Amino acid sequence: MYEAIVIGSGPAGLSAALYLKRAGKKVILIEKEYEGTGQIARSICVDNYLGFRNISGEELGDQFRQHVLEEQVEILEDEVTKLVGDEYWIVKLESGNQLETKTLIYATGAEPRQLSVPGEQQYLGRGVSYCAYCDGSLYKGKDVAVVGGGDTALDDALYLSDLCNKVYLIHRREEFRGNAAVLDSIRSRENIELLLNTMVSEVKGDKKTEAILLHDGRSISVNGMFVAIGSKPATELIKSYVSVDENGYVLAGEDGITSAPGLFVAGDLRAKALRQVVTAVSDGANAAVSAIQYLKTDKRG
C-alpha cells in the first residue's frame, strides 16, 4: 500500500513526487515513456523559468528528473490502463500488475491539437511551435504566423507583435471566438495582419520553416508558425470521477483538490489560465501538500 501514487513524469508529476518524498511519504511515480519529462522536452529553448537562461527544454527536464532521482523517489515505467476508486485507489497497469494507494496525484498533462498538415511535424522545433510564451523570444524581429481564433490565439498574436516584425493571424472563419477587447487591440497593431476564412495547407522550408502554404494557393514567408487551436487534456481515466469544464479540463483550484476524495490533479490537465513550466511545477507542489494534509486526516488506518 502506497501513501501516494503520482501518474505522469512531466514537471508537475516530478514536482509532486519530490515534495511527497521529502515529506517522508511512501510514494511511487508511474511514467508511460522511458525517462520521459513531458512536453517540456519539445522546447528547443526555455528562457522564462526563473534561474535558468537559454536552456533547452530537454536539459531542464533532465535536471528536474535528476533531482527527483537523487531524492530516491521510486519510478516505475508502465502504462496505467484503469483506475478504480473504492476505499482506496487501485491503479491497474498494462503489465498486468496493480497498485493500491491512499492518495493519487494525476499529472498526465494535455496534448496540443494539431493542424495535421504536411510539414507540421517535420518542422516541429524548427519553426513550428505550440507555445508562443515558451518560444516567442526566439523570433524577435522576424515574421511569424499564429493559427487559431480563440483567446489563446489572440493573446499569442498580441504577445508576439511586441517581439516580431510581422505577425499573420490565420483563422478559418470570418469571426473570432476570442475576447472582443483583445481583438480590438489586435486590429490596432500595424504589424498584425488578419488572414480570415483561411486555412494552412502545408509548412515548407529547407532545414527550418520558411513559408506557409494556404488553402487558396497563396504562400506567405515566415520564420515561425504558432499553432493555437486548443489542446486535449489527458483525462480519459479520471473523467468519470471528477468534474470537468466544457473542454474536458479538470475543475480544481490551485490546491489540486478534485471532487473525488483522495484524488488530486496537477499541471496542464487542470482548468486554469496559464499552462507553463512554472505553473506545472507549482501545481505539483500544491497537489502534494494537499495530499499530505489529506493523509493527516485519513481515518482508514
C-alpha positions as CSV (number, residue, x, y, z in Angstrom):
1,M,0.0,0.0,0.0
2,Y,1.4,3.4,-1.0
3,E,0.6,6.6,0.6
4,A,0.7,8.4,-2.7
5,I,1.0,7.4,-6.4
6,V,1.9,10.1,-8.9
7,I,0.9,9.4,-12.5
8,G,2.9,11.4,-15.1
9,S,6.6,12.4,-15.2
10,G,6.4,15.9,-16.5
11,P,7.3,18.9,-14.4
12,A,4.0,18.7,-12.4
13,G,4.4,15.0,-11.6
14,L,8.1,15.2,-10.8
15,S,7.5,18.2,-8.5
16,A,4.7,16.4,-6.7
17,A,6.8,13.3,-6.2
18,L,9.7,15.3,-4.9
19,Y,7.5,17.1,-2.3
20,L,5.9,13.8,-1.1
21,K,9.2,12.1,-0.8
22,R,10.7,14.9,1.2
23,A,7.7,14.8,3.5
24,G,8.6,11.2,4.2
25,K,5.7,9.6,2.3
26,K,5.8,6.2,0.6
27,V,5.4,7.4,-2.9
28,I,5.9,6.0,-6.4
29,L,5.8,7.8,-9.7
30,I,4.5,6.0,-12.8
31,E,5.6,7.1,-16.2
32,K,4.5,5.8,-19.6
33,E,7.5,6.9,-21.6
34,Y,11.0,5.8,-20.6
35,E,12.8,8.6,-18.8
36,G,10.1,11.0,-20.0
37,T,9.8,14.6,-18.8
38,G,6.6,15.7,-20.6
39,Q,6.1,18.3,-23.3
40,I,9.0,20.5,-21.9
41,A,11.4,18.2,-23.8
42,R,10.0,19.5,-27.1
43,S,11.0,23.1,-26.4
44,I,14.3,24.0,-28.1
45,C,14.9,26.9,-25.7
46,V,13.3,27.7,-22.3
47,D,14.1,31.3,-21.3
48,N,11.3,32.1,-18.9
49,Y,11.9,29.7,-16.0
50,L,13.5,31.6,-13.1
51,G,17.2,30.9,-12.6
52,F,17.7,29.3,-16.0
53,R,18.6,31.1,-19.2
54,N,18.9,29.8,-22.7
55,I,18.4,26.2,-21.6
56,S,16.8,23.6,-23.8
57,G,13.6,22.0,-22.6
58,E,15.2,18.6,-22.7
59,E,18.0,19.7,-20.5
60,L,15.8,21.4,-18.0
61,G,13.5,18.4,-17.8
62,D,16.5,16.1,-17.3
63,Q,17.6,18.3,-14.4
64,F,14.1,18.1,-12.9
65,R,14.3,14.3,-13.2
66,Q,17.8,14.0,-11.8
67,H,16.7,16.0,-8.7
68,V,13.9,13.5,-8.1
69,L,16.2,10.5,-8.6
70,E,18.7,12.0,-6.1
71,E,15.9,12.0,-3.6
72,Q,15.5,8.3,-4.3
73,V,11.9,8.5,-5.5
74,E,10.7,5.2,-6.8
75,I,9.9,5.4,-10.5
76,L,8.0,2.8,-12.4
77,E,7.9,2.6,-16.2
78,D,4.5,1.3,-17.1
79,E,1.2,2.5,-18.5
80,V,-1.9,3.0,-16.4
81,T,-4.9,1.3,-18.0
82,K,-7.6,1.7,-15.4
83,L,-8.3,3.5,-12.1
84,V,-10.7,2.1,-9.5
85,G,-11.8,4.4,-6.7
86,D,-13.2,2.5,-3.8
87,E,-12.0,2.5,-0.2
88,Y,-8.5,3.2,-1.6
89,W,-7.4,3.9,-5.2
90,I,-6.4,0.9,-7.3
91,V,-4.1,1.5,-10.2
92,K,-4.2,-1.1,-12.9
93,L,-1.2,-1.3,-15.2
94,E,-0.5,-2.5,-18.8
95,S,1.9,-5.1,-17.4
96,G,-0.9,-6.8,-15.6
97,N,0.2,-5.6,-12.2
98,Q,-1.9,-3.3,-9.9
99,L,-1.0,-1.0,-7.1
100,E,-3.0,0.3,-4.2
101,T,-2.7,3.8,-2.7
102,K,-4.4,6.1,-0.2
103,T,-4.0,9.2,-2.4
104,L,-3.5,9.7,-6.1
105,I,-2.0,12.7,-8.0
106,Y,-2.9,12.7,-11.6
107,A,-0.5,14.8,-13.8
108,T,-0.7,13.4,-17.3
109,G,-0.9,16.8,-19.0
110,A,-2.6,17.9,-22.2
111,E,-1.6,17.5,-25.8
112,P,-1.9,20.4,-28.2
113,R,-4.3,19.9,-31.0
114,Q,-2.5,19.7,-34.4
115,L,-3.4,21.0,-37.8
116,S,-2.4,17.7,-39.3
117,V,-0.9,19.2,-42.4
118,P,2.2,18.2,-44.3
119,G,5.4,19.7,-42.7
120,E,3.9,20.3,-39.3
121,Q,5.7,17.5,-37.5
122,Q,8.7,17.7,-39.8
123,Y,9.4,21.3,-38.7
124,L,8.4,20.9,-35.0
125,G,11.0,22.7,-33.0
126,R,12.4,24.2,-36.3
127,G,9.8,26.9,-36.7
128,V,6.6,25.1,-35.7
129,S,5.6,25.6,-32.1
130,Y,2.5,25.2,-29.9
131,C,3.6,27.7,-27.2
132,A,4.2,31.4,-28.0
133,Y,5.2,32.3,-24.5
134,C,7.7,29.4,-24.5
135,D,9.3,30.0,-27.9
136,G,8.3,33.5,-28.9
137,S,11.6,35.1,-27.8
138,L,13.4,33.1,-30.5
139,Y,11.7,35.1,-33.2
140,K,12.5,38.6,-32.2
141,G,12.5,40.9,-35.3
142,K,11.2,38.0,-37.5
143,D,8.0,37.2,-39.4
144,V,5.7,34.6,-37.8
145,A,2.1,33.3,-38.1
146,V,-0.4,32.4,-35.4
147,V,-3.1,29.9,-36.4
148,G,-6.4,29.9,-34.4
149,G,-9.4,32.0,-33.5
150,G,-9.8,31.6,-29.7
151,D,-8.5,33.5,-26.7
152,T,-5.1,31.7,-26.8
153,A,-4.5,32.6,-30.5
154,L,-5.5,36.3,-29.9
155,D,-3.3,36.5,-26.8
156,D,-0.4,34.9,-28.7
157,A,-0.7,37.3,-31.7
158,L,-0.7,40.3,-29.4
159,Y,2.2,39.0,-27.4
160,L,4.3,38.2,-30.5
161,S,3.5,41.6,-32.1
162,D,5.7,43.1,-29.4
163,L,8.6,40.9,-30.4
164,C,8.3,40.2,-34.0
165,N,8.5,42.3,-37.2
166,K,5.3,40.8,-38.6
167,V,2.5,38.6,-37.3
168,Y,0.0,36.9,-39.5
169,L,-3.1,35.8,-37.6
170,I,-4.7,32.9,-39.6
171,H,-8.3,31.9,-38.8
172,R,-10.5,29.6,-40.8
173,R,-13.7,31.6,-40.1
174,E,-14.7,35.3,-40.6
175,E,-15.5,35.9,-36.9
176,F,-13.3,35.2,-33.9
177,R,-14.4,33.4,-30.7
178,G,-11.9,35.2,-28.5
179,N,-12.1,38.3,-26.3
180,A,-13.5,41.3,-28.1
181,A,-11.2,43.8,-26.2
182,V,-8.1,41.8,-27.2
183,L,-9.4,41.7,-30.8
184,D,-9.7,45.5,-30.8
185,S,-6.1,45.7,-29.6
186,I,-5.0,43.3,-32.4
187,R,-6.8,45.4,-35.1
188,S,-4.9,48.5,-33.9
189,R,-1.5,46.9,-34.3
190,E,0.1,47.8,-37.6
191,N,2.3,44.7,-37.7
192,I,-0.6,42.2,-37.3
193,E,-2.3,41.1,-40.5
194,L,-5.5,39.1,-40.3
195,L,-6.0,36.3,-42.8
196,L,-9.6,35.3,-42.4
197,N,-11.6,32.4,-44.0
198,T,-8.2,30.9,-44.5
199,M,-6.6,27.5,-43.6
200,V,-3.0,26.3,-43.6
201,S,-2.4,23.5,-46.1
202,E,1.4,22.9,-45.7
203,V,4.5,24.1,-44.0
204,K,7.5,24.5,-46.3
205,G,11.3,25.0,-45.8
206,D,14.7,23.6,-46.2
207,K,16.2,22.9,-42.7
208,K,13.7,25.1,-40.9
209,T,10.3,26.7,-41.6
210,E,10.5,29.3,-44.4
211,A,6.9,29.5,-45.7
212,I,3.3,28.5,-45.1
213,L,1.1,27.4,-48.0
214,L,-2.6,28.4,-47.7
215,H,-5.6,26.5,-48.9
216,D,-6.3,29.1,-51.7
217,G,-2.8,28.6,-53.2
218,R,-1.2,31.7,-51.6
219,S,2.2,31.4,-49.8
220,I,3.4,33.6,-47.0
221,S,7.1,33.8,-46.0
222,V,7.5,33.3,-42.2
223,N,10.2,32.1,-39.9
224,G,7.8,30.5,-37.4
225,M,4.3,29.2,-37.1
226,F,2.5,29.1,-33.7
227,V,-0.5,26.7,-33.6
228,A,-3.1,27.7,-31.1
229,I,-6.2,25.7,-31.8
230,G,-6.6,24.3,-28.4
231,S,-5.4,21.2,-26.5
232,K,-6.8,17.9,-25.4
233,P,-6.4,17.1,-21.7
234,A,-5.4,13.5,-20.9
235,T,-8.3,12.9,-18.5
236,E,-9.8,9.7,-20.0
237,L,-9.1,7.6,-17.0
238,I,-10.4,10.0,-14.4
239,K,-13.3,11.9,-16.1
240,S,-15.9,9.6,-14.5
241,Y,-14.6,10.5,-11.0
242,V,-14.1,14.3,-11.3
243,S,-15.8,17.4,-12.5
244,V,-14.6,18.9,-15.8
245,D,-15.3,22.0,-17.8
246,E,-16.7,22.2,-21.3
247,N,-13.3,21.5,-22.8
248,G,-12.6,18.5,-20.6
249,Y,-10.1,20.1,-18.2
250,V,-10.5,19.1,-14.5
251,L,-12.1,21.6,-12.3
252,A,-9.8,22.1,-9.4
253,G,-8.2,25.1,-7.7
254,E,-4.5,25.7,-7.2
255,D,-4.6,23.2,-4.3
256,G,-5.3,20.4,-6.9
257,I,-8.3,19.1,-4.9
258,T,-10.9,17.5,-7.1
259,S,-14.5,16.3,-6.4
260,A,-13.2,12.8,-5.8
261,P,-11.8,12.1,-2.3
262,G,-8.1,11.3,-2.3
263,L,-7.7,12.3,-6.0
264,F,-5.6,15.4,-6.8
265,V,-4.6,16.9,-10.2
266,A,-1.6,19.0,-11.2
267,G,-0.4,20.5,-14.4
268,D,-1.9,21.2,-17.8
269,L,-5.0,19.0,-17.4
270,R,-6.3,21.4,-14.7
271,A,-8.6,24.2,-15.8
272,K,-6.5,27.3,-15.5
273,A,-5.4,30.4,-17.4
274,L,-1.7,29.8,-17.9
275,R,0.0,26.5,-18.8
276,Q,3.7,26.9,-18.4
277,V,6.6,25.0,-16.8
278,V,6.4,27.3,-13.8
279,T,2.7,26.7,-13.2
280,A,3.1,23.0,-13.7
281,V,5.9,22.8,-11.0
282,S,3.7,24.9,-8.7
283,D,0.7,22.7,-9.3
284,G,2.7,19.6,-8.4
285,A,3.9,21.2,-5.1
286,N,0.4,22.3,-4.2
287,A,-1.2,19.0,-5.0
288,A,1.4,17.2,-3.0
289,V,0.8,19.4,0.0
290,S,-3.0,18.8,-0.3
291,A,-2.4,15.0,-0.4
292,I,-0.2,15.3,2.7
293,Q,-2.9,17.2,4.5
294,Y,-5.5,14.6,3.4
295,L,-3.3,11.8,4.8
296,K,-3.1,13.5,8.1
297,T,-6.9,13.4,8.4
298,D,-7.3,10.0,7.0
299,K,-9.1,7.7,9.5
300,R,-8.8,4.5,7.5
301,G,-5.6,3.4,9.0
